[in-house]
Amino acid sequence: MDIKNIKKEFPIFKQKINGNSLVYLDSANSSQKPQVVIDKISSFYKTEYSNVGRSVHTLAVKATNRFEATRDKVQKYLNAKHREEIIFTKGATEAINLVASSYGKKYIKKGDEVLITELEHHSNYVPWNYLRTDKSAIIKFAQVNENGDVEIEEIKKLISNKTKIIAITHISNVTGAILPITKIVELAKEKNIPVLIDGTQGAPHSKIDMQKIGCDFYAISCHKMYGPNGLGVLYMKKKWVDDLPPYQGGGRND
Ligand SMILES: Cc1ncc(COP(=O)(O)O)c(C=O)c1O
């Protein structure tokens, strides 16, 4: 990998900070933006800007077409079966809140269990915690072993006939531990339990294929993948797109 040339794509590194070259070690939090992304955003605002899906004039149609073409690209990138399975959100946090809220509303009642792990980011804990307070659901935590990994046996041990969803990170944002997501999905499928994967760190660091992983939901954060801030993607299997109640009303839900 030619790091020097890759670095040249990012204009932020052209400056000095306190007289020193900039060293940025916070990409897992949010990545810097390459020139091509900055240029595209800027040219859109300069020459093409219009609201998406709300008007029929030339600019609006162009913006809407671009938006839908992006959905097709993301579908291809994730190897999703249907374009409707790609839902744009404000970030991974909103993607997970969407699932916790819509799935929770329809399927979670008092005493039902949500299985997460000790490795989760707040974004994959707090939305489920709302179900604990609002619906008296129970959150079960799979523990990490002495190497910092979550073993499949630990997940197996915690699944019960009350488990209504498993929500796990793909890669930990703290330790970098990679979870055995495919095995966890296989196990969950045997018991008919849907699986949400927080792919915020997984998507930037691995090739992700929804057909191979087989999960029901996969949440992605675009600002950690060189994309603009305030953008995320939720992959949602079509059966849930057709089944779950809306998360928000009004405006345009994408
Ligand atoms: C593992 C993990 N999940 C969720 C999030 C939240 O992502 P977003 O900023 O897109 O809401 C982060 C951000 O740091 C993260 O690292």
The ligand as a MOL file (V3000), in Angstrom:
LIG
                    3D

  0  0  0     0  0            999 V3000
M  V30 BEGIN CTAB
M  V30 COUNTS 16 16 0 0 0
M  V30 BEGIN ATOM
M  V30 1 C -18.8120 0.7160 17.0210 0
M  V30 2 C -19.5430 2.0200 16.8060 0
M  V30 3 N -20.8780 2.0140 16.7240 0
M  V30 4 C -21.5780 3.1510 16.5120 0
M  V30 5 C -20.9530 4.3720 16.3870 0
M  V30 6 C -21.7710 5.5980 16.1120 0
M  V30 7 O -21.7120 5.9430 14.7330 0
M  V30 8 P -22.3710 7.2550 14.1520 0
M  V30 9 O -21.4390 8.3820 14.4760 0
M  V30 10 O -22.4720 7.0400 12.6500 0
M  V30 11 O -23.7060 7.4190 14.7470 0
M  V30 12 C -19.5570 4.4380 16.5020 0
M  V30 13 C -18.8560 5.7300 16.4280 0
M  V30 14 O -17.8120 5.9290 17.0180 0
M  V30 15 C -18.8300 3.2170 16.6830 0
M  V30 16 O -17.5000 3.2070 16.7350 0
M  V30 END ATOM
M  V30 BEGIN BOND
M  V30 1 1 1 2
M  V30 2 1 2 3
M  V30 3 2 2 15
M  V30 4 2 3 4
M  V30 5 1 4 5
M  V30 6 1 5 6
M  V30 7 2 5 12
M  V30 8 1 6 7
M  V30 9 1 7 8
M  V30 10 2 8 9
M  V30 11 1 8 10
M  V30 12 1 8 11
M  V30 13 1 12 13
M  V30 14 1 12 15
M  V30 15 2 13 14
M  V30 16 1 15 16
M  V30 END BOND
M  V30 END CTAB
M  END
